[in-house]
């Protein structure tokens, strides 16, 4: 069982599992208060301060994703905290910075916009993007009892989103069914691909995404 501790930045209670034992609020401040990494282009937008952490969205492998809310605008954002390896750390930072540049220069309505990122003082790489709420695509299709043709049309949109990234030199690399959602109204369902972020290792490839798309198609019970 994790022992409670104090956040070294604000003194509040923390479970000690966050980077440098920071509480979620201070961890989020590392990403947003300082804006964007100095090595990024000046044209990159800073997302502004976020005051309240809502919850942890996911935690897997080398990354934890938080949901937070701007107290002024009530805009929801996600914060990806990516832990970097000790061995080859400088190279991992270069990979993350290059990937962040590509993500911030790419805009697609089917992908939450990446709006900021930097190497945090905790030593982790931090990425901020817009938050999009929706239902998993496969569960949406089952709930609406969609036929194969309708499922195929939605899947074609997902495939186009991924292909758009490829044309801009951006591959997902971690694509799987739980990262493909449907947003918008029931009259106009809009597939959205979540999870585009930095990776400390070698850049993902189109082959990686092909495997992910096959997994999505299997969950939709359609042939590709």
Backbone as CSV, one residue per row, in Angstrom:
resi,resn,N_x,N_y,N_z,CA_x,CA_y,CA_z,C_x,C_y,C_z
1,UNK,0.841,-1.203,0.000,0.000,0.000,0.000,0.871,1.246,0.000
2,UNK,0.535,2.234,-0.878,1.314,3.453,-0.975,1.092,4.337,0.238
3,UNK,2.155,4.831,0.845,2.061,5.692,2.010,1.876,7.136,1.583
4,UNK,0.911,7.863,2.190,0.737,9.280,1.856,1.982,10.073,2.178
5,UNK,2.256,11.088,1.389,3.393,11.958,1.623,2.961,13.380,1.301
6,UNK,3.872,14.315,1.407,3.572,15.707,1.104,4.177,16.096,-0.229
7,UNK,3.424,16.865,-1.002,3.942,17.378,-2.266,5.096,18.331,-1.958
8,UNK,6.262,18.146,-2.566,7.403,19.014,-2.266,7.227,20.449,-2.745
9,UNK,6.230,20.695,-3.601,6.035,22.045,-4.136,5.027,22.856,-3.322
10,UNK,3.859,22.243,-3.001,2.806,22.998,-2.315,2.524,22.509,-0.907
11,UNK,3.059,21.338,-0.553,2.866,20.820,0.790,1.589,20.046,1.002
12,UNK,0.735,19.928,-0.025,-0.513,19.183,0.135,-0.236,17.688,0.147
13,UNK,-1.228,16.928,0.612,-1.063,15.481,0.662,-0.982,14.913,-0.747
14,UNK,-0.096,13.969,-0.945,0.100,13.333,-2.233,0.314,11.856,-1.991
15,UNK,-0.081,11.027,-2.954,0.143,9.588,-2.779,1.572,9.179,-3.111
16,UNK,2.365,10.154,-3.603,3.771,9.884,-3.867,4.054,9.131,-5.139
17,UNK,3.013,8.856,-5.937,3.214,8.076,-7.155,3.518,8.945,-8.365
18,UNK,3.251,10.241,-8.285,3.519,11.132,-9.395,5.004,11.402,-9.547
19,UNK,5.435,11.904,-10.702,6.825,12.261,-10.902,7.308,13.217,-9.819
20,UNK,8.465,12.913,-9.244,9.057,13.718,-8.172,8.102,13.850,-6.981
21,UNK,7.148,12.920,-6.837,6.166,12.906,-5.746,5.266,14.136,-5.731
22,UNK,5.140,14.825,-6.873,4.278,15.999,-6.935,2.813,15.582,-6.929
23,UNK,1.965,16.450,-6.351,0.534,16.227,-6.437,0.089,16.531,-7.872
24,UNK,-1.080,16.043,-8.291,-1.523,16.280,-9.675,-1.601,17.751,-10.050
25,UNK,-2.043,18.613,-9.127,-2.180,20.030,-9.458,-0.827,20.663,-9.773
26,UNK,0.196,20.372,-8.957,1.519,20.949,-9.203,2.170,20.329,-10.429
27,UNK,1.897,19.050,-10.647,2.400,18.398,-11.848,1.852,19.076,-13.082
28,UNK,0.570,19.381,-13.063,-0.054,20.071,-14.178,0.539,21.460,-14.354
29,UNK,0.842,22.136,-13.241,1.440,23.459,-13.326,2.782,23.452,-14.013
30,UNK,3.546,22.379,-13.836,4.840,22.268,-14.507,4.661,22.335,-16.013
31,UNK,3.571,21.727,-16.486,3.347,21.695,-17.935,2.839,23.022,-18.460
32,UNK,1.977,23.684,-17.700,1.249,24.800,-18.266,1.764,26.167,-17.865
33,UNK,2.285,26.321,-16.665,2.711,27.643,-16.226,3.877,28.169,-17.046
34,UNK,4.762,27.253,-17.442,5.949,27.670,-18.180,5.709,27.757,-19.672
35,UNK,4.499,27.365,-20.132,4.193,27.441,-21.556,4.831,26.307,-22.316
36,UNK,5.637,26.648,-23.311,6.134,25.677,-24.257,7.653,25.581,-24.164
37,UNK,8.166,24.432,-24.513,9.603,24.197,-24.484,10.344,25.244,-25.295
38,UNK,11.452,25.740,-24.768,12.207,26.799,-25.438,12.714,26.395,-26.812
39,UNK,12.906,25.086,-27.019,13.436,24.631,-28.296,12.375,24.542,-29.385
40,UNK,11.121,24.821,-29.049,10.065,24.770,-30.043,9.913,26.116,-30.720
41,UNK,9.218,26.123,-31.853,9.041,27.354,-32.606,8.186,28.362,-31.850
42,UNK,8.401,29.646,-32.092,7.648,30.697,-31.421,6.170,30.668,-31.770
43,UNK,5.821,30.069,-32.925,4.435,30.086,-33.371,3.545,29.159,-32.550
44,UNK,4.153,28.303,-31.726,3.388,27.343,-30.948,2.561,28.053,-29.890
45,UNK,1.305,27.662,-29.777,0.389,28.285,-28.827,0.613,27.750,-27.426
46,UNK,0.539,28.640,-26.419,0.564,28.203,-25.028,-0.866,28.007,-24.560
47,UNK,-1.188,26.888,-23.887,-2.566,26.616,-23.526,-3.075,27.411,-22.336
48,UNK,-2.215,28.107,-21.587,-2.669,28.875,-20.437,-2.766,28.027,-19.186
49,UNK,-2.987,28.662,-18.056,-2.986,27.934,-16.788,-4.221,27.069,-16.604
50,UNK,-4.046,25.928,-16.017,-5.139,25.047,-15.653,-5.105,24.877,-14.142
51,UNK,-6.235,25.069,-13.508,-6.230,25.168,-12.055,-6.666,23.914,-11.326
52,UNK,-7.501,23.094,-11.951,-8.059,21.976,-11.194,-7.896,20.667,-11.937
53,UNK,-7.247,19.723,-11.294,-7.141,18.382,-11.848,-8.431,17.634,-11.553
54,UNK,-9.001,17.009,-12.562,-10.258,16.296,-12.399,-10.013,14.836,-12.028
55,UNK,-9.207,14.164,-12.829,-8.980,12.744,-12.569,-7.822,12.230,-13.412
56,UNK,-7.403,11.021,-13.140,-6.463,10.304,-14.002,-7.278,9.550,-15.039
57,UNK,-6.999,9.801,-16.306,-7.720,9.130,-17.373,-7.178,7.731,-17.631
58,UNK,-5.856,7.620,-17.622,-5.246,6.314,-17.872,-3.809,6.327,-17.375
59,UNK,-3.322,5.149,-17.081,-1.931,4.982,-16.670,-1.445,3.658,-17.245
60,UNK,-0.436,3.737,-18.089,0.069,2.534,-18.740,1.527,2.714,-19.094
61,UNK,2.315,1.702,-18.823,3.706,1.722,-19.238,4.439,2.973,-18.800
62,UNK,4.911,3.741,-19.797,5.744,4.905,-19.509,4.953,6.204,-19.436
63,UNK,3.625,6.152,-19.394,2.860,7.404,-19.430,1.612,7.351,-18.554
64,UNK,1.257,8.545,-18.044,0.001,8.738,-17.315,-0.701,9.923,-17.955
65,UNK,-2.002,9.795,-18.179,-2.784,10.859,-18.797,-3.798,11.398,-17.793
66,UNK,-3.745,12.724,-17.578,-4.637,13.391,-16.631,-5.688,14.214,-17.378
67,UNK,-6.851,14.353,-16.761,-7.883,15.285,-17.210,-7.888,16.469,-16.252
68,UNK,-7.920,17.695,-16.809,-7.925,18.902,-15.974,-8.878,19.925,-16.553
69,UNK,-9.214,20.915,-15.730,-10.174,21.937,-16.125,-9.606,23.328,-15.854
70,UNK,-9.719,24.198,-16.843,-9.365,25.596,-16.668,-10.474,26.257,-15.849
71,UNK,-10.119,26.818,-14.696,-11.123,27.381,-13.796,-11.840,28.578,-14.400
72,UNK,-11.195,29.286,-15.337,-11.810,30.467,-15.944,-12.712,30.108,-17.121
73,UNK,-12.188,29.335,-18.038,-12.942,29.034,-19.259,-13.730,27.734,-19.159
74,UNK,-13.418,26.921,-18.144,-14.034,25.603,-17.969,-13.665,24.654,-19.100
75,UNK,-12.662,25.016,-19.875,-12.216,24.138,-20.960,-11.469,22.950,-20.379
76,UNK,-11.796,21.776,-20.871,-11.107,20.574,-20.431,-9.906,20.305,-21.333
77,UNK,-8.819,19.885,-20.717,-7.621,19.510,-21.456,-7.098,18.195,-20.908
78,UNK,-6.275,17.544,-21.684,-5.584,16.357,-21.199,-4.099,16.654,-21.105
79,UNK,-3.467,16.072,-20.119,-2.027,16.199,-19.919,-1.409,14.819,-19.940
80,UNK,-0.547,14.582,-20.908,0.219,13.349,-20.987,1.542,13.554,-20.265
81,UNK,1.847,12.712,-19.309,3.131,12.736,-18.617,3.899,11.490,-19.049
82,UNK,4.966,11.687,-19.803,5.720,10.578,-20.376,7.054,10.465,-19.643
83,UNK,7.261,9.333,-19.003,8.504,9.109,-18.265,9.613,8.718,-19.234
84,UNK,10.754,9.350,-19.081,11.889,9.121,-19.976,12.873,8.131,-19.362
85,UNK,13.500,7.324,-20.186,14.471,6.358,-19.660,15.742,7.056,-19.197
86,UNK,16.421,6.476,-18.244,17.695,7.033,-17.782,18.803,6.767,-18.803
87,UNK,18.773,5.585,-19.386,19.749,5.271,-20.428,19.284,5.895,-21.746
88,UNK,20.170,6.624,-22.396,19.815,7.275,-23.646,18.834,8.411,-23.467
89,UNK,18.898,9.077,-22.317,17.926,10.125,-21.996,17.974,11.292,-22.991
90,UNK,19.169,11.736,-23.354,19.279,12.872,-24.279,18.636,12.548,-25.626
91,UNK,18.854,11.337,-26.091,18.252,10.933,-27.367,16.730,10.866,-27.239
92,UNK,16.241,10.375,-26.094,14.799,10.300,-25.866,14.179,11.693,-25.881
93,UNK,14.859,12.668,-25.293,14.357,14.041,-25.294,14.292,14.576,-26.720
94,UNK,15.307,14.284,-27.525,15.293,14.733,-28.925,14.124,14.115,-29.677
95,UNK,13.873,12.822,-29.441,12.737,12.157,-30.089,11.433,12.854,-29.706
96,UNK,11.278,13.145,-28.415,10.032,13.764,-27.943,9.848,15.158,-28.534
97,UNK,10.914,15.932,-28.590,10.808,17.290,-29.124,10.464,17.277,-30.604
98,UNK,11.086,16.384,-31.351,10.793,16.292,-32.780,9.348,15.860,-33.008
99,UNK,8.922,14.908,-32.221,7.544,14.420,-32.334,6.547,15.523,-31.963
100,UNK,6.851,16.286,-30.923,5.956,17.361,-30.500,5.818,18.415,-31.590
101,UNK,6.910,18.764,-32.238,6.836,19.733,-33.339,5.873,19.254,-34.417
102,UNK,6.014,17.980,-34.790,5.157,17.433,-35.850,3.694,17.432,-35.431
103,UNK,3.418,17.059,-34.197,2.041,17.007,-33.720,1.408,18.389,-33.675
104,UNK,2.169,19.393,-33.270,1.609,20.733,-33.123,1.414,21.422,-34.469
105,UNK,2.069,20.931,-35.503,1.903,21.499,-36.840,0.810,20.791,-37.629
106,UNK,0.244,19.741,-37.039,-0.792,18.965,-37.721,-2.141,19.237,-37.063
107,UNK,-3.112,19.554,-37.880,-4.461,19.813,-37.375,-5.452,18.976,-38.176
108,UNK,-6.313,18.260,-37.468,-7.337,17.455,-38.117,-8.554,17.410,-37.204
109,UNK,-9.770,17.571,-37.748,-10.964,17.564,-36.899,-11.197,16.242,-36.180
110,UNK,-10.546,15.184,-36.633,-10.711,13.884,-36.000,-9.633,13.559,-34.987
111,UNK,-8.841,14.565,-34.609,-7.769,14.361,-33.637,-7.760,15.529,-32.650
112,UNK,-7.767,15.292,-31.339,-7.661,16.396,-30.384,-6.377,17.188,-30.626
113,UNK,-6.491,18.499,-30.690,-5.350,19.346,-31.033,-4.320,19.370,-29.900
114,UNK,-3.074,19.113,-30.249,-1.970,19.244,-29.293,-1.594,20.718,-29.227
115,UNK,-1.665,21.317,-28.033,-1.500,22.764,-27.914,-0.257,23.183,-27.123
116,UNK,0.462,22.264,-26.546,1.653,22.663,-25.806,2.414,21.450,-25.303
117,UNK,3.652,21.695,-24.897,4.449,20.613,-24.346,5.833,21.093,-23.964
118,UNK,6.469,20.352,-23.078,7.821,20.712,-22.656,8.427,19.591,-21.816
119,UNK,9.708,19.697,-21.606,10.391,18.845,-20.649,10.184,19.472,-19.279
120,UNK,9.469,18.789,-18.396,9.165,19.332,-17.081,10.360,19.286,-16.147
121,UNK,10.294,20.075,-15.097,11.378,20.102,-14.127,11.484,18.789,-13.360
122,UNK,10.421,17.975,-13.427,10.461,16.653,-12.796,11.272,15.664,-13.625
123,UNK,11.616,16.057,-14.868,12.370,15.174,-15.738,11.513,14.381,-16.694
124,UNK,10.197,14.515,-16.597,9.285,13.850,-17.517,8.909,14.800,-18.651
125,UNK,8.489,14.228,-19.773,8.054,15.056,-20.882,6.547,15.208,-20.805
126,UNK,6.072,16.444,-20.938,4.671,16.781,-20.719,4.039,17.301,-22.005
127,UNK,2.865,16.807,-22.315,2.156,17.204,-23.540,0.707,17.539,-23.190
128,UNK,0.256,18.692,-23.643,-1.115,19.145,-23.372,-1.910,19.173,-24.671
129,UNK,-3.117,18.631,-24.634,-3.985,18.651,-25.809,-5.427,18.915,-25.396
130,UNK,-6.250,19.309,-26.363,-7.669,19.491,-26.088,-8.286,18.161,-25.681
131,UNK,-9.310,18.252,-24.874,-10.030,17.049,-24.446,-11.296,16.881,-25.280
132,UNK,-11.500,15.687,-25.787,-12.705,15.370,-26.554,-13.398,14.196,-25.879
133,UNK,-14.666,14.396,-25.555,-15.447,13.356,-24.893,-16.232,12.575,-25.925
134,UNK,-16.333,11.286,-25.725,-17.101,10.476,-26.648,-17.235,9.050,-26.163
135,UNK,-17.820,8.216,-27.000,-18.040,6.804,-26.704,-17.169,5.967,-27.621
136,UNK,-16.647,4.872,-27.100,-15.858,3.983,-27.944,-16.627,3.638,-29.213
137,UNK,-15.932,3.645,-30.336,-16.590,3.417,-31.624,-17.272,2.060,-31.674
138,UNK,-16.605,1.001,-31.222,-17.209,-0.329,-31.301,-18.466,-0.422,-30.434
139,UNK,-18.432,0.197,-29.248,-19.605,0.149,-28.374,-20.749,1.000,-28.936
140,UNK,-20.393,2.118,-29.553,-21.405,2.953,-30.203,-22.118,2.159,-31.298
141,UNK,-21.332,1.468,-32.120,-21.917,0.689,-33.215,-22.827,-0.421,-32.693
142,UNK,-22.411,-1.077,-31.600,-23.237,-2.132,-31.019,-24.523,-1.561,-30.421
143,UNK,-24.379,-0.436,-29.724,-25.541,0.183,-29.077,-26.579,0.634,-30.104
144,UNK,-26.089,1.181,-31.221,-26.992,1.650,-32.273,-27.401,0.528,-33.234
145,UNK,-26.830,-0.657,-33.014,-27.124,-1.815,-33.861,-26.883,-1.493,-35.341
146,UNK,-25.731,-0.889,-35.595,-25.402,-0.498,-36.964,-25.057,-1.721,-37.804
147,UNK,-25.432,-1.661,-39.069,-25.102,-2.758,-39.965,-23.651,-2.621,-40.435
148,UNK,-23.206,-3.630,-41.186,-21.806,-3.664,-41.608,-21.446,-2.468,-42.483
149,UNK,-22.380,-2.039,-43.328,-22.090,-0.912,-44.217,-21.870,0.373,-43.414
150,UNK,-22.696,0.610,-42.410,-22.554,1.805,-41.581,-21.263,1.762,-40.779
151,UNK,-20.935,0.591,-40.243,-19.680,0.432,-39.516,-18.494,0.679,-40.444
152,UNK,-18.611,0.188,-41.656,-17.533,0.368,-42.617,-17.292,1.825,-42.956
153,UNK,-18.369,2.606,-43.045,-18.212,4.029,-43.342,-17.508,4.753,-42.196
154,UNK,-17.855,4.415,-40.972,-17.190,5.036,-39.821,-15.720,4.623,-39.768
155,UNK,-15.466,3.363,-40.057,-14.084,2.890,-40.059,-13.275,3.573,-41.155
156,UNK,-13.898,3.825,-42.299,-13.199,4.516,-43.391,-12.746,5.903,-42.940
157,UNK,-13.569,6.554,-42.117,-13.179,7.863,-41.591,-11.978,7.735,-40.668
158,UNK,-11.975,6.703,-39.834,-10.828,6.465,-38.949,-9.562,6.243,-39.771
159,UNK,-9.695,5.444,-40.802,-8.533,5.166,-41.656,-8.037,6.438,-42.334
160,UNK,-8.961,7.324,-42.712,-8.561,8.587,-43.340,-7.837,9.488,-42.340
161,UNK,-8.295,9.490,-41.085,-7.612,10.277,-40.048,-6.167,9.818,-39.918
162,UNK,-5.982,8.523,-39.821,-4.631,7.961,-39.672,-3.785,8.273,-40.909
163,UNK,-4.374,8.149,-42.096,-3.649,8.440,-43.339,-3.259,9.908,-43.413
164,UNK,-4.128,10.789,-42.910,-3.796,12.215,-42.894,-2.548,12.471,-42.073
165,UNK,-2.448,11.798,-40.938,-1.235,11.924,-40.132,-0.013,11.430,-40.869
166,UNK,-0.156,10.320,-41.571,0.972,9.778,-42.328,1.467,10.774,-43.373
167,UNK,0.529,11.459,-44.001,0.929,12.437,-45.022,1.721,13.598,-44.419
168,UNK,1.539,13.833,-43.130,2.288,14.878,-42.433,3.468,14.321,-41.640
169,UNK,3.757,13.050,-41.868,4.885,12.433,-41.179,4.590,12.051,-39.746
170,UNK,3.306,11.894,-39.397,2.914,11.556,-38.024,2.214,10.205,-38.021
171,UNK,2.807,9.252,-37.336,2.168,7.952,-37.130,1.734,7.862,-35.670
172,UNK,0.680,7.118,-35.422,0.160,7.005,-34.067,1.052,6.108,-33.225
173,UNK,1.156,4.864,-33.627,2.064,3.936,-32.957,1.450,3.138,-31.831
174,UNK,0.333,3.624,-31.249,-0.306,2.897,-30.139,-1.795,2.710,-30.412
175,UNK,-2.177,2.729,-31.666,-3.587,2.686,-32.035,-4.220,1.370,-31.591
176,UNK,-5.380,1.484,-30.946,-6.125,0.312,-30.492,-7.592,0.726,-30.323
177,UNK,-8.495,-0.226,-30.195,-9.933,0.096,-30.196,-10.373,1.096,-29.132
178,UNK,-9.792,1.064,-27.947,-10.253,1.977,-26.893,-9.810,3.416,-27.115
179,UNK,-8.974,3.656,-28.120,-8.537,5.009,-28.438,-9.282,5.598,-29.633
180,UNK,-10.291,4.892,-30.113,-11.114,5.392,-31.216,-12.524,5.603,-30.670
181,UNK,-12.972,6.847,-30.673,-14.268,7.182,-30.096,-15.170,7.843,-31.136
182,UNK,-16.436,8.012,-30.750,-17.385,8.772,-31.557,-17.825,9.977,-30.750
183,UNK,-17.694,11.151,-31.350,-18.115,12.386,-30.713,-19.236,13.000,-31.552
184,UNK,-19.825,14.075,-31.059,-20.883,14.739,-31.809,-22.243,14.143,-31.524
185,UNK,-23.217,14.531,-32.306,-24.602,14.097,-32.106,-24.843,12.753,-32.783
186,UNK,-25.957,12.118,-32.407,-26.304,10.837,-33.020,-26.619,10.992,-34.502
187,UNK,-27.038,12.216,-34.891,-27.319,12.469,-36.302,-26.047,12.668,-37.110
188,UNK,-25.013,13.094,-36.430,-23.749,13.370,-37.123,-22.579,12.818,-36.305
189,UNK,-22.475,11.494,-36.189,-21.389,10.904,-35.395,-20.036,11.156,-36.047
190,UNK,-19.097,11.595,-35.244,-17.780,11.948,-35.759,-16.707,11.092,-35.095
191,UNK,-16.075,10.178,-35.832,-14.982,9.404,-35.246,-13.800,10.307,-34.877
192,UNK,-13.207,10.041,-33.741,-12.046,10.787,-33.244,-11.011,9.775,-32.770
193,UNK,-9.767,9.987,-33.140,-8.678,9.108,-32.727,-7.901,9.801,-31.603
194,UNK,-7.904,9.191,-30.439,-7.187,9.722,-29.285,-5.777,9.134,-29.219
195,UNK,-4.972,9.696,-28.331,-3.700,9.079,-27.992,-2.501,9.512,-28.796
196,UNK,-2.655,10.491,-29.700,-1.469,11.000,-30.397,-0.636,11.789,-29.395
197,UNK,0.599,11.377,-29.190,1.458,12.035,-28.210,2.909,11.761,-28.568
198,UNK,3.812,12.168,-27.687,5.229,11.944,-27.936,5.609,10.529,-27.534
199,UNK,6.721,10.085,-28.040,7.274,8.797,-27.651,8.777,8.951,-27.468
200,UNK,9.326,8.423,-26.368,10.757,8.607,-26.127,11.651,7.737,-26.995
201,UNK,11.063,6.728,-27.638,11.845,5.843,-28.475,11.786,6.252,-29.939
202,UNK,12.156,5.333,-30.790,12.121,5.597,-32.226,10.693,5.902,-32.657
203,UNK,10.568,6.729,-33.683,9.248,7.137,-34.158,8.444,5.924,-34.623
204,UNK,7.146,5.873,-34.297,6.304,4.779,-34.779,6.194,4.812,-36.293
205,UNK,5.763,3.704,-36.862,5.708,3.567,-38.310,4.286,3.325,-38.801
206,UNK,4.109,3.441,-40.112,2.813,3.151,-40.727,2.440,1.685,-40.529
207,UNK,3.435,0.806,-40.469,3.151,-0.610,-40.217,2.537,-0.791,-38.833
208,UNK,3.032,-0.043,-37.842,2.443,-0.100,-36.502,0.960,0.283,-36.560
209,UNK,0.663,1.328,-37.330,-0.715,1.792,-37.426,-1.599,0.802,-38.185
210,UNK,-1.019,0.103,-39.146,-1.785,-0.897,-39.878,-2.252,-2.003,-38.937
211,UNK,-1.392,-2.388,-38.013,-1.759,-3.396,-37.013,-2.878,-2.868,-36.124
212,UNK,-2.763,-1.593,-35.717,-3.797,-0.986,-34.888,-5.132,-0.905,-35.599
213,UNK,-5.119,-0.542,-36.881,-6.356,-0.458,-37.651,-7.020,-1.827,-37.796
214,UNK,-6.217,-2.854,-37.953,-6.769,-4.208,-38.029,-7.476,-4.573,-36.730
215,UNK,-6.891,-4.160,-35.604,-7.518,-4.438,-34.313,-8.848,-3.700,-34.172
216,UNK,-8.893,-2.460,-34.645,-10.141,-1.693,-34.611,-11.192,-2.372,-35.492
217,UNK,-10.796,-2.800,-36.681,-11.729,-3.445,-37.597,-12.280,-4.745,-36.995
218,UNK,-11.445,-5.490,-36.305,-11.924,-6.728,-35.670,-12.998,-6.439,-34.635
219,UNK,-12.787,-5.390,-33.837,-13.780,-5.043,-32.818,-15.100,-4.583,-33.462
220,UNK,-14.986,-3.990,-34.647,-16.191,-3.543,-35.365,-16.848,-4.680,-36.146
221,UNK,-16.131,-5.822,-36.213,-16.611,-6.992,-36.937,-16.848,-6.700,-38.418
222,UNK,-15.847,-6.044,-39.002,-15.882,-5.773,-40.435,-14.579,-6.247,-41.038
223,UNK,-14.579,-6.454,-42.342,-13.368,-6.838,-43.058,-12.763,-5.600,-43.679
224,UNK,-11.433,-5.595,-43.808,-10.736,-4.427,-44.374,-10.179,-4.749,-45.739
